[in-house]
Amino acid sequence: MSMSTSWPNPARTPYTARDRALIGVEHARQARAHFETHRRYRPTPLHSLPALARAAGAGTVGVKDESGRLGLGSFKALGGAYAVHRLVQRGEADASTTFVCASAGNHGLSVAAGVREIGGTFVVYLGHDVPEPFADRLRALGAEVRRRGGDYDQSMFAAQQAADDNGWQLVSDSSWEGYTTVPLDIMRGYTVLFDELAEAPTHVFVQAGVGGLAAAAAAYTRDRWGERPAIVVVEPEGAPCLLESARAGEPVHVEGSPTTLGRLDCREPSLIAYELLSHLADAFVTITDAEAADAAARLAAEGVSVSPCGATGAAGLLALDAATRRALRLDSGARILLIGTEGPV
């Protein structure tokens, strides 16, 4: 029978100057200044979830609702578009550039929005498991959509190959040896959502695919609020690449198993994300598809509409075992932050 896993991180160490050079408050402020020039930019709301707080035995639970972000429906709107802006700003791309990426849906929409702003050309590779409405939205933004492979990893390989063969500019939200600048800009874009918060949480539960959002959350939180807030990374049990990498002490590829949490179905972590989370995360948690669906229903009952992927952090909060709760000091004084990463799909 499938079940959740909670794993406190024994390699947890303090935030460093090297971490700050990658992601910190100053990067968030620079990215926010860029987005504040957009007419559609508005800070997203933080909704209080008293029923979930009672169920979790916490003092308060708030969810940052990213479903309305820049009209694109997810936190990813802050990443790919910002990376395109930075490429143009550095003189590495312009309207004559063909951009390419792989996507499970939301990242592609963000890149497409950024490319559309500069009048460039964009090709996006989707796995055959990505819902057709995402493809339709991408085409509406001017993207050429190509279907390759059964999942994100296979479409990512196709995008890399197309970039190499054609001299196109790859905009990936994952990083690996020799490819870090663009994904780092994407992660810095994500930190805008945390910069919009007024008060410090005691615990941050954040979902992860390749780990970009989770690492952005961890590094920004440490720079602004110090070592006290606990960072808990939540993954599908079918794709626990960050948990298994942390256990192994190095990035690893996991075989995993099928999961309905499609935007989190990643089998290998982003290198930069792993390097940050391997020592900044306090715990890693896996949850089942059913637990994510139940968490989405709980949020809906409190007036917040997100997909099961968007509710994965809430599922992780509810799935914690007693020993991990004690280790994280999660009690009636806890102020929990969740990220509702996307609206209903």
Helices and strands as residue ranges (DSSP letters): E 5-8, H 17-22, H 25-35, E 46-48, H 50-56, E 60-65, G 66-71, G 75-78, H 80-89, E 98-103, H 106-118, E 121-126, H 132-140, E 144-147, H 152-166, E 169-170, H 181-190, H 192-195, E 203-207, H 212-225, E 230-236, H 241-248, G 262-264, H 271-280, E 283-287, H 289-301, H 312-319, H 322-327, E 335-340
